[in-house]
């Protein structure tokens, strides 16, 4: 994917669509599991949403997220 820095919310979601997957050699039964995703910066939520979607496709029933900072994707006027 291209770097998310400088992309607006719609472009961020589009950039990550279909870009994430579990490695076939690392897949295991996650049905009914609860997962905690940790990300350093929450801007639009697109990264956490994309990761959560992949996990839920593999049977995870609950995804919690933890971020250390939040920011805005703003361009100077």
N, C-alpha and C positions, 0 to 999 in steps of 0.2 A: 504494500500500500504506500501511498505518499504520506509524508509527515502530516500529522493532524494540526500542527501549529499553523495558524493563519486561515484555517478552514472554518466556515460557518457551520451551524448545527446540521443543516440538511446535507452538506457535503461530507461532514464527518460520518454521519450514518451511512451515506452511500459508499464512502471509502471503505468502511469496515464490512459492508454486506458481503457475505460469502468468503471473507478473508480468514476466518478463524475455524479451526477444527482440532479435534483431539488426534494425537499421533496414533495410528493403528496399533503400533507395538505397545502403547501405554494405556490402551482402553481396558477398562474393567467394569464390573457391574456397579453402577451408581444408582440404581433404582431405589427410591425412597430416601436417598442421602440428603443431608443438609451441608451446604458449602459456604465458606466465608471467602469472598474475593477481597483482596487488598490492592488498592491503587494509590499512587502518590498524590495525584491531583484530579479532582472532579471539575470538569468544565461543562460539558453538555450531557454527560452520562453515556455517550455512544460506546465507549470502550466497555464499560461495565454491562451495558445492555447486550452488546454482541457476545461477550463472554458468557453471560447468564443464559442467553438463548441456546448456545452450543451445549452447555451443561444440562439444561432442561430437556433438550432433544435426546440426551442420553439417560434420562430418567431421574435426574436430580429434582426433588420436589420443592426445595426451599433454598434460595440464595440470599445471603446477607452480604452487604458491602460495607467496607471501611475505607475511608479516604483520610489523608492527612491534611489536605488543604483544598480549598475550592477557588476557582478563578473564573474570570469571564473572558471569552474569546472576542475581544474588542479590537477594532482597528482604529488608529488615530484618524480624527476627522480632517 
